Amino acid sequence: MRHAKGYRRLNRTHEHRKALFANMAGSLIEHEQIKTTLPKAKELRPIMEKMITLAKRGDLHARRQAASKLKQEQYVAKLFEILGPRYKDRQHSMLMRLAHARQWRIQKTLSSRCSPLKARFTLSYTRARRLAT
């Protein structure tokens, strides 16, 4: 039975997952969108939403909490100075399916933050394929 299994393990140890998501969160903060696999993107969404919530608060304690999760200080600075005020009144993040990589049988996604007008949505496979090329 699958009771109390709250997250995907992604065939990694706890330390490796923690480092993976810290690096992915930093890349998403730096570039504001990243390409990754669908399970990783689904696991990254709540982590990034918590980071954005900390940035919305904007106090010193929130900054230190974010710094404990992220690898570099430049990510914390951008998160609190640029992204926090930008997403002050927005609530959703967006995962967009790009394509299906046949050789690995995985789905690639584009993870980014969205405007309040574009709530969560997923593109169909054919439309995402046209956009990816």
Secondary structure, 3 states (H helix, E strand, C coil): CCCCCCCCCCCCCHHHHHHHHHHHHHHHHHHCEEEEEHHHHHHHHHHHHHHHHHHHHCCHHHHHHHHHHCCCHHHHHHHHHHHHHHCCCCCCEEEEEEEEECCCCEEEEEEEECCCCCCCCCCCHHHHHHHHC
